Amino acid sequence: MAPEVIACEQQYDYSYDVRCDVWSLGITAIELADGDPPLSSMHPVKALFKIPRNPPPTLLHPEQWSRAFSHFIAQCLIKDFEKRPSVIHLLEHPFIRQAHGKEVALQKQLARLIYTQQQSGSIIKTRYERMHTRRPYVLHTKENTCMDDDLVNLEVLDEETIIHQLQTRFADLQIYTYVGDILIALNPFQNLSIYSPQFSKLYHGVKRASNPPHIFATADAAYQGMVTFSKDQCIIISGESGAGKTESAHLIVQHLTFLGKANNRALREKILQVNPLVEAFGNACTAINDNSSRFGKYLEMMFTPTGAVMGAKISEYLLEKSRVIKQAVGEKNFHIFYYIYAGLYHHKKLSEYSLPENKPPRYIDNETGSVMQDIISKESYRRQFAAIQHCFRIIGFSNDEVHSVYRILAGILNTGNIEFTAISSKHQTDKSEVPNGEALENAAALLSIGAEELQEALTSHCVVTRGETIIRTNTVDKAVDVRDAMSKALYGRLFSWIVNRINTLLQPDKNICNAESGMNVGILDIFGFENFKRNSFEQLCINIANEQIQFYFNQHIFALEQMEYQSEGIDAALVKYEDNRPLLDTFLQKPMGLLSLLDEESRFPQATDQTLVDKFEDNLRCKYFWRPKCVELCFGIQHYAGKVLYNACGFLEKNRDTLPADIVVLLRTSENKLLQQLFSSPLTKTGNLAQSRARVTAASRSLPPQLNAGRIKVDTMEMMRHPEETTNMKRQTVASYFRYSLMDLLSKMVVGQPHFVRCIKPNDDREAMKFCRERVLMQLRYTGILETVNIRRQGYSHRILFEEFLKRYYYLAFKAHQNPPATRESCATILEKVQLEKWVLGRTKVNL
């Protein structure tokens, strides 16, 4: 009876080495269908395996041959990265050991068997077993034809054509479009059902052209690049405030978690809860965005060498602490204050945290007078509180830690309600006092410190002169400043502690994999460019950060690419682009840059915001800076995204960010262990709480014995200093923290291979599916999209060293046992063999 041949067709993921071994055996036929990509590492390949039911009886025992061969093929087809055997293990497989050196004989026997069957006229019974394959998700236009997914492929290349293309796609719910390897994402301002697990499967290790553009495709490209090249990756999400950056970051984390499935399901759940928790504390409602990031976030997802997620780490930058004490008209405080208030109200626990039911605390009150009504009636606040509690629990915070966090938040709200009045006496005319002690008592109780000591720290301060400690009283304005500085410091350090705690709970398990041997995919989600009716110090820092991100984009897309072509000897026309390096120098250079001038003026006690603006005008003589006439305390900057007018009122005070030493020492005496830790740990150069747990000395646990009516009579500046803290750290300003933050952020980004997501805001009204051509066109212009299309169209976005190219693809043109040299000629042989188009060979690299 003729043998039955089983043909099984399916897409599988193979590692390069395993494929080479299977290919070289010559027994299993691995065939590429028309249109399939070349065999490349970690890429799905359509394979056709023909396994004889009755193998030839010679050489190997038939039953052993069949069993060994079937088991070997099964081992090769294991898709789980963690369970897939290595090449070394496969080489020790019984089938390989028995077949070694007999490949030619086996091939001849199979050929003779097939020939005999054909000559005898036997009918080969074939059963095809086709498993479910991926089906691409395709949206069609009204004309029922597919739109072009990549702007690089447009026949006519001008602004009008590009804007028409984007608008047409947007009308058909195609919010994503490629520019070469860059993704443009238009915010639809509505939920789209294209982010389910089924869509995650569509964008798992397939060719980019197989599916429409998608944020998952960018995440997949970063993941595959990391696993294939063993190189860290970085995804930079940029765009204006309200363009959808935060949501894009969520989706990328979601897809990377799907791709890096680890055996530890709890770890995956923890990583997915990180963003919601951090954003509850770091995001707020602004005039143009209901969920605006008020800090910079760089999330690093860590993977094993085989691609399984094993941990995560967050780096946070420049939290907008001033929002705690004051918000602009139409804006709100950080989300967490409303969530916790609503949650405690509905759990009838407001009294436990000394929070009133009828009148909102000053820090969250607004001009509309509707805050309490919103807290009571908004179902979303209550749901968010439950979600935050869930996040804390899943990530691993203890009940005591969460309780301490809530007490500190409530303590901040009560601190904001402390009021001061001026009193006069024979010797003092500028002294302040607290007329109503309720808020003071509540704040002190929640922070576990003495109420009398708190009042003294708020209404007076110590000055050490020539070894003597002099107690000076604070005016009402000064007392208010100290109160607000304390609230900002409490919130800022609490936020840093939460981030550090998350990093500790999500650090890789050393038993699974050493963190140093793993790889990372970093995701940058930073506050977007802002231009309000009134722009202050916060907007200046935010916009400088966006200038830096734009410069990084320009360097990678234009400058470095053109340098690459020149070094490789490739003929490519230069593309003109708007270089914002001169403006960055205006901000960052020393000693005459804007930030250096700001720090210099902040060191002078008698300096005012007026003298600061005058100093800017005298020293910043460039086309990017101007001083408007008849507008005091204002100056203008010509940013890459347009002109912005800044109001310098409060610049010096915000930059100094002074926290009196008396407050620090007092908070170190708290009976709340978490609060002790917050003010006993040093700050890093970026202004965040140090990751390492600080040792709380005996001196910092209790007040010194030298007391006079509750007043400390020691050098409190020395008390404040942590053993690890340098003298310099006391004089750090927000501008210096900002400068170090940019340096730290860039040092993380430059390590990885970058992937860019350009978020575009289609309208300023946050209206669903509304496309404003002028608004979109302006963003396309200042982000350099037209120039990007140009350079991507005429350039080569994929560049591979000859050695790497030969290592990955040599078997497409050479025998398995051959070892071709890593030369231009060898690479050209492979490229010509597979009939690939649009390639050029440089001096050291293949350019595709």
Buried (B, 14 or more C-beta within 10 A) or exposed (E): EBBEBBBBBBBBBBBBBBBBBBBEBBBBEBEBEEEBBBBBBBBBBBBBBBBBEEBBEEEBEBEEBBEBBEEBBEBBBBEEBEEBBEEEEBEEBBBBEBBEEBEEEBEEBBEEBBEEBEEEEEEEEEEEEEEEEBEEBEEEEEEEEEBEBBBBEBEEBEEEBBBBBBBBBBEEEBBBBBBBBBBBBBBBBEEEEBBEEEBBBBBBBBEBEBBBBBBBBBBBBBBBBBBBBEEBBBBBBBBBBBBBBBBBBBBBBBBBBBBBBBEBEEBBEBBBBBBBBBBBBBBBBBBBBEEBBBBBBBBBBBBBEBBBBBBBBBBBBBBBBBBBBEBBEBBBBBBBBBBBBBBBBBEEBBEEBBBBBEEBBBBBBBEEEEBBEBBBEEEEBBEBBEBBBEBBEBBBBEEEBBEBBBBBBBBBBBBBBBBBEEBEEEEEEBBBBBEEBEBBBBBBBBBBBBBEBBBBBBBBBBEBEEEEBEBEBBBBEBBBBBBBBBBBBBBBBBBBBBBBBBBEBBBBEEEBBEBEEBBBBBBBBBBBBBBBEEBBBBBBBBBBBBBBBBBBBBBBBBBEBBEBBEEBEBEBEEBEBBBBEEBBEBBBEEEEBBBBBBBBBBEEEEBBBEEBBEBBEEBBEEEBBBEEEEEEBBBBBBBBBEEBBBBBBBBBBBBBBEBBBBBBBBBBBBEBEBBBBBBBBBBBBBBBBBBEEBEBEEEBEEBEEEEEEBBBBBBBBEBBBBEEBEEEBEEBBBBBBBBBBBEBBBEBBEEBBBBBBBBBBBBEEBEEBBBBEEBBBBBBBBBBBBBBBBBBBEBBBEBBBBBBBBEBBBBBBBEEEEEBEBEEEBBBBBBEEEEEEEBBBBEBBBBB
